[in-house]
Amino acid sequence: MQVSIACTEQNLRSRSSEDRLCGPRPIPGGGNGSGVTSSHGNPSGGGGPGPKVRAVPVARPLGPPAVTHSGPLRESTGRGTSMKYRNLGKSGLRVSCLGLGTWVTFGSQISDETAENLMTVAYEHGVNLFDTAEVYAAGKAERTLGNILKSKGWRRSSYIITTKIFWGGQAETERGLSRKHIIEGLWGSLERLQLGYVDIVFANRSDPNSPMEEIVRAMTFVINQGLALYWGTSRWGATEIMEAYSVARQFNLIPPACEQAEYHLFQRDKVETQLPELYHKIGVGSVTWSPLTCGVITSKHEGRIPETYKGTIKGYQWLKDKVQGEDGKKQQVKVMDLLPIAHQMGCTVAQLSIAWCLRSEAVSSVLLEVSNMEQLMENLGALQVSGRAGGKEEEVIRVGGGDCALLYQGSILLWGSQVPLPSPGTPGSRRLPLLFRCWAS
C-alpha cells in the first residue's frame, strides 16, 4: 500500500509563523532540521551531489513547545524612572511590573479629570500597561480611557492597552465567548477606546457553552486581522488554559500568552501553585489584580471601612457585605498584625503587600486599583520595598498572638507560630512558597 504526502504552499505558509518563533527543529540523529533527506544517504559535504529528492514535511509532535529561553528572563529598570519591566510570560512583550486598572474607578467612582491625572502620573512614572474591560461601568471605562489617550497624544507604541471580552450586553449573543461575540465585542471595545487595536484581549472567564476550538480560532482570527496583538485568559483554571494551549498546538493556532488572576495575601493558591508550572511548561505569564484585596489591605482602615472603599459604591454592595462578613473581619484583624512588619521594613502595609506580589517569577505585572493621587504614589513606592535591605540578613520579629515573621535582606519570607530559619548557605527566598501560609489560612 502506497501513502502519498502532499506538501502544499498553504501548508508551508501556515507553518511559517511558528518556524519564525521556534526556529528549525533538529532531526533525531543529526541533520540541519530541514526535513529533507537523501535516499542514497550521502553525508553533507561528502562525495558528489546525490539525486534530487522531493522535500517531505516532518510531522511536529503535539507536546510542550520548544522554549528558547534557557534561563530566567531579565528584569530591567526604565530610563529616568524606578519602574521595572518584565516579559509577558515568555513572550517578547515588555510590560511594566505595575499596571493601572480601571475596574470600578474609571467612568464610575472618579471623575474623568481625576482619571486623566492618575493616568498621566502613572505614565510619567514608567507605567505602560493600562487594563480595562467591555463590562466596566457598562463601557464607560473604555470610553474614558480612550478619551484620555486621544487627548494626551502619546505614541501608540509607548503603552499597552488590554481589554476583556465576555459581558457585553443584555442580549444572549452579546455575552460569552462565541466567535460572534469575541469579534463583535472587540469591535465595540475598539470603537469606545478610539484605537485601531489593543495589545492584549482577554477572555474574561471561561465559557462552558462555547467549544474551546471555537474560542481559540476566534482569538487567532482577531490577532491575524490586526485587532489585537496577543490574547490571554482571565479567571480560567489551569486545565482550561492547558486545553486552550493544546488546541492551539493541534490546529496551528495562537495559544494564550498570559492569565489574569486575583492575587493577594488571602488569595494565593492559583498563582503560587498552578501558574508557575504553566509558566515553565508553556510560557504563560500572569497579570494579577486586587493586590490589596479590593482595598481591604491598607494601614488606614484601622478596622473600619473607609468612605472611598469600593463596596460603598452603588452596584458593589456585595463587596461591602464580603468585607463585613466573618471572613472579612478576620482578614482585617490580620491586616492590622502586618503593621509591625511594615514598620520594620520602613514601608506601609499596602506597599508591603504589593511588593510581596511582585516576588513571584511567574507574575509579569500587578494591576493597581487607585482612586486618588495619594494612593497611586503610595502604591508606586512598592518598587522601593522589594530591594530594601534591613540590617541583618536573617531576622525574626515577633508580633501579637505568638506569631512571628522571618525577614531576609529586609523582605518578609515566612509567617507563622513556628518559623524555621533557612538552612546555612540556602537563600531565604527559596522558601517563598511558604510565605504567610500559616498567617493567611
N, C-alpha and C positions, 0 to 999 in steps of 0.2 A: 504494500500500500504506500503510495506516494503522498507526501504532505507538502504543499506549496505555501510559502510565507511571502506575502506581498508587502513591499516597503514603499508606501505611497508618499507623495510630497506632503499630504496633510498630516500623516503620522510624524514626519520629521519636524514640521512646524509646531505641532502640539508638544513635542518634547524639548524644543529649543530653549524655552524659558527655564525649565528645570536643569538642563545641561549648563546654562549660564550660571545658575546658582550653586550647583553642586560640583560641576566640573566632570570630566570624563571619569568613569569608574574603571579600575583595572580589572582585567580578566584573570581569573584564578590561574596560577601557574605562570604568570608573566604577561608580556604584551603591553601595548600602549593604550589599551582601553578603547580602541576604535571600533571594536566589534567585528573586524574583518580578519579572516584567517585564510591561509593558502592551503589548497587541497594537497599540495606537494610538501607542505611543512618546511619551505625554505626559511631559514632564520634570517632576521634582519641584517642586511649588510653582507650576507654570505652567498657566494656563487652568483649566477646570473639571475635576472628577473624571472620570476615564475609566471605561470599563465594568469591572465586576468580573471578574477573571480568577482562575483556579484556580492555586494555588501548585504549582509543579513542583520536586521536589528536584533540586539540581545535583550531578552526579557529582563525587566527590572524586578527584583524581589519587592514584595509589599511589606517590608519590615520597617524598622526605625530609619529615619533619614540619615544621610551622611552629614554629621555635624562638623563643620570646618573649623570651629573654634576649639583649639587644643587646651586652652586654659581659661581662667575667669576673664570676662570682658572688662575692659579698662574703664574706670570711672574718671572723669575729667572735671576740672573746675573752669567755669566760664571766665572770659576776659572781663575784667572790671567789676565782677560780682563774685560773691562767695557761693553761687549756685553750682551744684554738681549735676553732671549729666551721665546718664546710663543708656545702654541699648534697650530697646523694647524687646524683651525676651532675648532671643538670639538672632533677631533681625538686625538690619543696619541702621534703623531709625533711632536717633539720639534724642531722648526726652529728658526734660529737667526732672530731678528726683522729687521735686514738689510741683504739683499742678494745681490749678484753680478750678474748683467745681462750681456749678450754678444751681444745684438742686435746692429748692425752697427759696433761695435768695433772689436770683435774677428774675425779674418780672413778677415778683410776689412780695417778699419780705422787705426788700430795699428798693430805693428809687433808682431810676436809670442813671442819674448823676452819680450816686454813690457807687453803682456798679462800674461805671466808667473809671472813676477814681481808683477803685480796687484793681481793676484790670491794668490800668496804666502803671501803678506802683509795682504790681506783680511782674509785669513785663520788663520794667526797668531794673528789677532785681534778678532777672535771668529766667523767670518762669516762661516756658514756651509751650506748655500744654494746658489747653482750656477745654473743659468737658461739659457737655450738655446732653439733652435728650428731647425727642419729639413730645414726650409726655410732660415735661417740666412746665408747670404753670400753663398747661394746655397750649404749648407752642410759644408762649410769650418769652420764655427764657431764651429760646433760639433767636427770636426777633431782636431782643435787647442785645444779645451777643453780636448779632450781625450788624446792627446799627453802630455799635461801638467800634467794631473792626473797620467799618466803612469810614467813620469819622476820623479814626486815628491814622489811616493810611499806611500802616506798617507793611513791610514787604511780605507778601504771602509766603515766601519761602522761609521766613524767620519764626513762624509759630505753627503749632499743631492744633487742629480742631478735631474733636471727637464728638460723635453723637450716637444715640442709641435708638434702635427701632424695635417696637413691639406694640405699644399702646398709642394708636394714632387718632382714634375717633370712636364714635359710638356704633357705627355700622359693623356688621360681622366681618366684612372684608377690610376694615380699617384697623385691625389688630391681629397680632400673631406674626408668624414667620413664614407665611406663604410667599411664593415667588412674587405674587402680585403686590403684597403689602411691603415687602422688602424694597422693591424697586420704586413703587409709588410713594412709600413713606420717605425714602431717601430723597426723592424729587422734592417733596414738600419741605423737608428739612433744609435742603439747599436753597430753596426759594426764600425761606424765612431768614436763613443765615446770609443770604445775598452772596453766596460763594459758588464757584464752579465745581468744587469737590471738597470733600472732607478727608482728613488724613486717615482716620480710623472710624469705621462704622461698627458698632457693637450690636449683637443680638441680645436684647435686654431681657433675658431669661430664656429658658428652653421652651419649646412648643411641642407638646405630645401630639398635636393634631397635624403637624407638618412633617413629612418624611425628611430624614437627615440629608439624603441626597439632594432633595429639592432646595433645602436651606443652603447647602454648600455650593450648589450650582448657581443659585441666585446671588450669593456673595461674590463668587468668582465673576459673574456677569457684570455686576456693578463696578468691580475693580477693572475688568477689561474695558469697560465703557468709559473709564476715567472719572467716575463719580466718587470713587474712594480709592485710597492707596493701599490700605490694609483693612482686614476685618478681624474682629475679636468676639469674644463671648462675655456675657455678664451674668453672674449668679448661676452659672452652669456647674453641674457636677463633673468630677474628674472623668468618669466613664463616658459622659456625653461629649466632653472635649476630645477624648481619645477616639470616640466613634466618628466625630467630625473629621479628625485628622486621618483616620483610616479610609474614610470615604474619599477624601481629597487625594490621597495617595493612589487609591484604586482607580479613580477615573481621571487622573492627571489634572486635578483642580487645585485651587489655592487653599491651604489649611489656615486655621485661625492663628494669629500671631500672639495674642495675649488674652488673659481673662481678667475681668474687672470684678473684684471681690471685696466684701466688707472685711475689714481687718482692724482690730484694736485689742486692748488688754482683755476684753471679755468675749471676743470672737476670734479664735486663733486656730482652730483645728485645721481648717481647709488650707490656709496659706502656709502653715508650718509643716503639715504632714502630707498633703496631697499635691499641691502645686510645685514644690521643689522637684519631685520626681518627674512631673511633666516638663519642667524647665530643662532638666538634664537629658531627658529622653527625646523630646520632640521640639524643644526650644521655645515653649510657650512661656511668656513672661506674665507679670501681674501688675495691674494698675489698681491700687487699693483705695477704698473710700471710707469715710467716717472714722478717722484715726482717733477722734475724741468722743466716740460713741454718741454721735449726734449732739455734741455739746455738753455731755454729762461730765467728761473728764476736764475739769478746769479748776484751778485753785480758788476761783472767785465764787464758787457755788456755796461753799460752807454749809452743805446740807439743804440748801434752798434752791428752787428753780428760778433762774433769773428771768426778767421780763423779755429778754432777747432770745430766750430759748425757742427752738423751732416748734416745740409742742404747743406753744401758746398761739400759733397762727391758725386761722380758720382752715379746716380741712386736714389738720395734722394733730387732732386730738389724740389719736392712737399713740403718738409719740409721748405725749404727756402722761397718758394712762400707763404706758410701759415704764416710764421713769418713776412714777408714784406707786407702782406695784411693789410687791415684796422683793422681787429680784432687783428692781431699780434702787430700792432703798439700801440693799446690801452693797450694791455697786458704789453708791455714793459714800458709804462708810469706808470702803476700801480705797476710794479715791483720796479721802482725807488722810489715810495712812501713808499715802505716797508723798505727802508734804515734806517729811524729814529727808526722804531720799532726794527729792528735787533740791532741797536746801543744801544738802551735802554736795551736790553737783553744781550748785550755783545757777540753777535754771528754774523755770516754772514747771508745774505738773503737765501742762499742755505741751511744752517743748520736750519734756522727757518722754512723753507718750509718742509724739511724732518721730523723735529721733530713734526710739526703740523700733518703730515700724520700719524704718529705713535700714535696719541691720540685716534683714533677710536678703540673700543674694538673688532670690527669685523675684523680688519686688523691684519693678522698674521705676515706678513713680507712686507717690502718695498724694491723693487729691485733698486739698484743703477746703474747708467749708467755713467761710467767714462772712460776717455781715457788716463789719466796720473796719476802719483802718488800724485801730489798736489791735484787734485780733489778728489781722494779716501780718503786722510787723512782729507780733509775738510768735506766731507760727513760723515765720521765715527764720526766726532766731534759732529754731531747732537744728539748723545746719551746723551751728557752732557747738552743739552739745555732744554729738557723736564722737568728735575728735578731741574732746576736752579731757585732759588728764587731771587726776585729783590726788596729788601727793603720792601715797603708797600705791603700788601696782595692785595689790590684793588687800582688801579691807572689808571687814564685816561690820555693819552698823545695825543696831537693834532698834525696833520700834515697838509700839504697844501690842499687847497680846502675846508676847513671847516670840513673835516673828522677827526675822532678820533678813537682810539683803546683802548679797555679795557684789561688791564693786570691783571691776577690773579696769585699770587705767581710766578711772572716772566714769565708766559706763556700767550700768546695772546689768547683771547677768542672771542672778538667781534670787528667788524669794521663797521663804518657807520657814517652818518651825525648825527644820534641821537642814541647814545649808552646808553642803560639803565644799571645801576649798578645792580648786583644781590641783591635780597631782603635779609634782615638781616637773618643770620643763614642758608642761602642757598649757597652751594659751587658754585662758578662761573663756574666750569667745567660742571655743568648741563645745561648750556646754549650753549654747544658746537655746536649743530646743526645750530645755527645762525652764526657761525664763518665765517667772510668775506662775508656774504651773500650779503650785500649791496655793498661791495667793489668789488666783482668779478662779479657782474651782468652786 
